[in-house]
Every structure is written in structure tokens, then in C-alpha cells.
Amino acid sequence: MSIPLEDNISDIIGKAQRGLGISDSQLAEKAGVAVEKVRQLRDGKFDDGAIERVAPVLQLSAAALRELAAGNWQPEPIGEIEGLAQFNTTYHDMTVNAYLVWDPFTREAVAFDTGADCGGMLQRIEQEKVRVKLILLTHAHPDHVADLRRLKKATDAPIYISRQEEAEGAEEVEEGRRFRVGSLEIEARLTSGHSPGGMTFVVTGLSRPVAIVGDSLFAGSMGGGNISYADALRNNRDKILTLPDDTIVCPGHGPLTTVGKEKRDNPFFAEHR
């Protein structure tokens, strides 16, 4: 299944502007470009010279922005990982991801979010003959928990969400909480900023480490800092991008990626080259 990138260069520039509180006119003045150039970037009309000037003002990587503008930014191929499945469903005008992770030997599983429709996940649960022991929610935005009641009824598994957010029938989970399901270990890390209590769940015990990050981080981008842009940036740097480079990042929107790829080439985090 090929899922396109969640954000383009215009989305990224807009998120950075809003997060830093910089208007088009302020950005133009600080970057030394005409306001019209800034507006053209926001409209998807890309100019390498304008990108070079605007990027440092927005604390973004110009090289990564140029790759996105040219259509050359691609996530690393990951391939099939036994015990990991991604489900991409349509919610209004967007698509959203949910995930199923299981121990290939004990067949015990964990569901992460529901997406718009958990039907595909329920089919995979039946196909793999796994038993869902936990439902872990990255955050409570409607697109991520839209089918929670159905998933709960089908699995009768306990639901957990950060204490800063609420979901029907969910128990609280604190940062640092560890769950064990079969041979899998899952650690909860608070990665708030996009939402009040956004959680990243780091899973070890498969052939590669996996981070279910919700809307904290996307392939080539990140969720908007709706609550705190500074917290969103800091939590991504400190709690996700410190994981091993081969960690598979499972975002709430867009394709899978890796920690190494995002450290090198994500416009919000890559070193300016």
C-alpha cells in the first residue's frame, strides 16, 4: 500500500509560521524577500532562492525543503515486518492510520488507535488469529478514535490514553508506563504539543524497534503545534529522534518512515546543509 506524504512544502512553511507566530510580511522582511515571494511559496510556487532565504528564518532545512519542492523526498523502503500492520482509512477529506502489533509466537496483540474504520484491522485480527490484549490511543482527536466503540466491543480489551485527554471507557496512562504483551515491551512517552497529551508508544521485541507516534511526527513533516509548537519540536527531538536510527516510525498520517531518515531529511529537524 502506497500512502503519499501528509504535507507538502506549503504545509510545512505554514506550520512553521504559525508555530513561530511570524506573519507573511514579517517573514518577508526577515528573509529579505518580497511579500509576494512568500505568498507564492504558500501557494505552491517554488523558487530556490526564496526557499534559501525563508528556511533559516523559520528554522527549517532549506535542503530538505528543496527536495520536497522537487518531488524527490521519499521515505526509506521498509518492507514487511512480521508482527506489524498499518491500516489507512478515509476520514472526511483526509486519510488516517491505525496499527496492529503482535507477538508472532504467542499471537498476543496490541491495537493502536482505530482510524475512521477499524474493519480492516478486525479482518487482520481474524486472519492472523491474534488476541488483542490492549488498545493504546496516541491522542483523542476524532479521526484517530472514530471507531473506538466498535473495536472495544469486538476485542473487549482495556483502553488506555494519556491522563491529559479523554476517550470513552479509557483508563489513564502516565509517561514511563511499560506494558508487556507476549515478548513485546511497550513504553509510553509523552510527546505533547500537537495535542495536550499526545503519546508515543515505543515497541521492542519485533525484528526492529517500532514507534507509534500519532500526529507528533510525519514522514518529512510533523503535526502542527496546536497546543505548543516549542513542546512539539522538543518532544520530537528528545523522545522520538533519540531512538535508534533503524526504528520504524508509524505516524498518524502518511507513510511509514524511520528515525534515521527523519533526522537526516525532515525539514523541521535536519541540520541545515
C-alpha positions in Angstrom: 0.0 0.0 0.0 1.5 3.3 -1.1 0.5 6.3 1.1 1.5 9.8 0.0 3.3 12.2 2.2 1.0 14.1 4.5 2.4 17.5 4.0 3.9 19.5 1.1 6.3 22.4 1.3 3.4 24.9 1.6 2.0 23.0 4.6 5.4 22.9 6.3 6.1 26.6 5.8 2.6 27.4 7.1 3.1 25.2 10.2 6.4 26.8 11.0 5.0 30.3 10.5 2.0 29.6 12.8 4.2 28.0 15.4 6.7 30.8 15.5 4.0 33.5 15.2 5.5 35.0 12.0 3.2 36.7 9.5 3.8 36.8 5.8 5.0 40.4 6.0 7.3 39.7 8.9 8.8 36.6 7.2 9.4 38.6 4.0 11.2 41.4 6.0 13.3 39.0 8.0 14.2 36.9 4.9 14.8 39.9 2.7 12.3 38.8 0.0 9.2 40.4 -1.4 5.9 39.5 0.4 4.7 38.2 -3.0 7.5 35.6 -2.9 6.3 34.4 0.5 2.8 34.1 -0.7 3.9 32.2 -3.8 5.7 29.7 -1.6 2.5 29.3 0.4 0.6 28.8 -2.9 2.9 26.1 -4.1 5.0 28.2 -6.5 8.6 27.3 -5.5 11.7 29.4 -6.0 15.0 28.0 -4.8 16.3 31.5 -4.0 13.2 32.3 -1.8 13.5 28.9 -0.1 17.1 29.5 0.8 16.2 32.9 2.4 13.0 31.8 4.1 14.2 28.5 5.6 16.6 29.8 8.2 14.1 32.4 9.4 11.6 29.5 10.0 14.4 27.3 11.5 13.8 24.8 8.7 16.3 22.9 6.5 16.5 24.5 3.0 18.0 21.4 1.5 15.1 19.3 2.8 12.5 21.9 1.5 14.1 21.9 -1.9 13.9 18.1 -2.1 10.2 18.3 -1.2 9.6 21.0 -3.7 11.2 19.0 -6.4 9.2 15.9 -5.6 12.4 14.0 -4.6 11.7 13.4 -0.9 10.8 9.7 -0.4 10.7 7.7 2.8 13.1 4.8 3.0 11.6 1.4 1.9 10.8 -0.7 4.9 9.1 -3.8 3.6 7.1 -6.3 5.6 7.8 -6.6 9.3 6.3 -9.7 10.9 4.0 -8.6 13.7 3.3 -5.1 12.3 0.3 -4.0 10.2 -0.8 -0.5 9.1 -4.4 0.4 8.3 -5.1 3.6 6.3 -8.8 4.8 6.2 -10.6 7.8 4.9 -11.9 10.4 7.4 -13.7 13.3 5.6 -11.1 14.9 3.4 -8.1 13.1 4.8 -6.7 9.6 5.4 -5.6 8.4 8.9 -3.6 5.5 10.1 -4.1 2.9 12.8 -1.8 0.0 13.7 -1.8 -3.6 15.0 1.3 -5.0 16.6 1.5 -8.6 17.7 3.9 -11.2 19.1 4.3 -13.7 16.2 4.8 -16.6 18.7 2.2 -16.0 21.4 -0.3 -14.3 19.0 -1.0 -11.7 21.6 -1.6 -8.2 20.1 -2.0 -4.5 20.7 -4.2 -2.1 18.7 -3.0 1.5 18.4 -5.9 3.9 17.5 -8.8 3.0 15.3 -8.7 5.4 12.3 -12.0 6.1 10.7 -13.0 2.5 10.3 -11.5 -0.5 12.2 -13.0 -3.0 9.8 -9.7 -3.8 8.1 -8.0 -4.2 11.5 -10.7 -6.6 12.6 -10.2 -8.7 9.5 -6.5 -8.8 10.1 -7.0 -9.9 13.7 -9.1 -12.8 12.4 -6.7 -13.6 9.6 -3.7 -13.7 12.0 -5.6 -15.4 14.7 -4.3 -12.9 17.3 -5.8 -11.9 20.6 -5.9 -8.1 21.3 -4.8 -7.6 24.9 -4.6 -3.7 24.8 -6.0 -0.7 22.9 -3.5 2.2 23.2 -4.5 5.6 22.0 -2.0 8.2 20.8 -4.4 11.0 21.3 -8.1 11.8 21.3 -8.6 13.7 18.0 -11.8 12.3 16.3 -10.1 10.9 13.2 -7.9 8.6 15.4 -10.7 7.3 17.7 -13.7 7.4 15.4 -14.4 3.6 15.6 -13.3 3.0 19.2 -16.6 1.7 20.5 -16.6 -1.0 17.7 -13.1 -2.0 18.4 -13.7 -2.2 22.1 -16.8 -4.4 21.6 -15.0 -6.7 19.2 -11.9 -7.2 21.4 -13.1 -6.4 25.0 -9.5 -5.1 25.5 -8.8 -2.4 28.0 -8.2 1.1 26.5 -5.5 3.5 27.7 -4.9 7.2 26.9 -2.9 10.0 28.4 -4.3 11.5 31.5 -4.4 14.9 29.7 -7.0 13.6 27.2 -10.3 11.6 27.4 -11.8 8.8 25.4 -14.9 6.7 26.1 -14.1 3.9 28.5 -10.3 4.7 28.6 -8.0 4.4 31.6 -5.2 6.8 32.2 -1.7 6.1 31.3 1.3 8.1 32.5 4.6 8.7 30.8 7.1 5.9 31.5 4.4 3.2 31.9 5.5 -0.1 30.4 3.3 -2.8 29.1 4.3 -6.4 28.3 2.3 -8.3 25.7 3.9 -11.7 24.9 7.6 -10.9 24.3 6.8 -7.3 23.3 7.6 -4.4 25.6 5.8 -1.1 25.1 6.9 2.2 26.7 4.7 5.2 26.8 6.4 8.6 26.1 4.6 11.9 26.4 5.0 13.8 23.1 2.5 16.6 23.6 2.4 19.7 21.6 0.1 18.8 18.7 -2.4 17.7 21.4 -2.5 18.1 25.2 -1.4 14.5 25.9 -0.1 13.0 22.7 1.6 9.7 23.4 4.3 7.9 21.5 4.4 4.1 22.2 7.8 2.6 21.7 7.6 -1.2 20.9 10.5 -3.6 21.2 10.5 -7.3 20.6 9.9 -7.4 16.8 12.8 -7.6 14.3 13.1 -3.8 14.5 12.0 -1.3 17.1 8.8 0.5 16.3 7.5 3.9 17.5 3.7 4.6 17.1 3.9 8.4 17.2 0.3 9.6 16.4 0.5 13.1 15.0 3.7 14.0 16.7 5.9 13.3 13.7 5.2 12.6 10.0 7.4 11.4 7.2 9.0 14.7 6.1 7.0 16.8 8.5 5.2 16.9 11.9 1.8 17.6 13.3 1.0 21.2 13.9 1.9 22.6 17.3 -1.8 23.3 18.1 -1.1 23.3 21.9 2.6 24.3 21.9 4.9 24.4 18.9 8.0 24.5 21.1 6.9 21.5 23.1 6.1 19.6 19.8 9.6 20.3 18.5 11.4 19.5 21.7 9.4 16.3 22.4 10.1 15.0 18.8 13.8 15.7 19.2 14.2 14.3 22.7 11.8 11.4 22.8 11.5 10.1 19.2 14.6 11.1 17.3 16.9 9.8 20.1 15.7 6.3 19.3 17.9 4.0 17.2 18.1 5.1 13.5 16.5 1.8 12.3 13.4 2.4 14.4 10.3 2.3 12.3 8.2 5.4 12.8 4.4 4.8 12.4 2.7 8.1 12.1 -0.9 9.0 12.3 -1.0 10.2 8.7 1.2 9.5 5.7 3.7 6.7 5.1 5.9 4.8 7.5 9.4 6.2 7.9 12.5 5.7 10.1 14.2 7.7 12.8 17.4 7.9 10.7 15.6 9.3 7.7 13.8 12.0 9.7 17.0 13.0 11.5 18.7 13.5 8.1 15.9 14.9 5.9 12.9 16.2 7.9 12.8 20.0 7.3 12.0 20.6 10.9 14.9 18.6 12.3 17.6 18.1 9.7 20.8 20.1 10.0 21.0 22.9 7.5 23.1 21.7 4.6 
